[in-house]
Amino acid sequence: MNTDAPDEIALKLLDELTRGSVISQRALADNLGIALGLVNAYIKRLGKKGYIKITNLPRNRIKYIVTPKGFAEKAKLAYDYLHHSINYFREVRKKIEHAYAVMMASGVRNVLLWGDGEIAELCFISARGLPITIVGVIGEKDVESGFFGHHVYSIEAAHSIEYDAVLVSSLDMRDKIMQAMDKNINTKDIYYLQ
């Protein structure tokens, strides 16, 4: 999901610091999956804004204390993140419903999902109650019962699945998918979330 990265990083840092105040910046960087220098810059920024208090401890250790102002900022950032997430998934749901409406109007009944992430999960759930059956899911690798109890097939195994059309259940992989698809799949049988 594409969110406002600076706010997301600040939220994650404040969250980590509320769990444990004596933690190294290197550990924070590892926990958040971001660069050490970026953690350092954010720590300094959070300190300047009064969201955290930085205290030196013996043996070159540092303690970070989230201030009441920091807890208020964390709550605001969490609310903003949640609000953004709900709007994002609402928009994705509209795109899925539109794609299914177009598919049903074209007589598509058996659908192969291309992608096994969060959007594919929404596609699967949204198909319930519709005259559409998800017959398979294409992911990075072959996994038994890896997607709502269904088999996730590798790209190479897609030939063994019978389907009417492919629904690309990713918003950012169009070019990669077009390159990976076999030449014998007709492009009119491929639907995108638009």
Sequence and secondary structure as in RCSB ss.txt:
>XXXX:A:sequence
MNTDAPDEIALKLLDELTRGSVISQRALADNLGIALGLVNAYIKRLGKKGYIKITNLPRNRIKYIVTPKGFAEKA
KLAYDYLHHSINYFREVRKKIEHAYAVMMASGVRNVLLWGDGEIAELCFISARGLPITIVGVIGEKDVESGFFGH
HVYSIEAAHSIEYDAVLVSSLDMRDKIMQAMDKNINTKDIYYLQ
>XXXX:A:secstr
    HHHHHHHHHHHHHHH SS  HHHHHHHHTS HHHHHHHHHHHHHTTSEEEEEETTTEEEEEE HHHHHHHH
HHHHHHHHHHHHHHHHHHHHHHHHHHHHHHTT  EEEEE  SHHHHHHHHHTTTSS EEEEEE SS EEEEETTE
EEE GGGGGG   SEEEE  SS HHHHHHHS TTS GGGEEE  
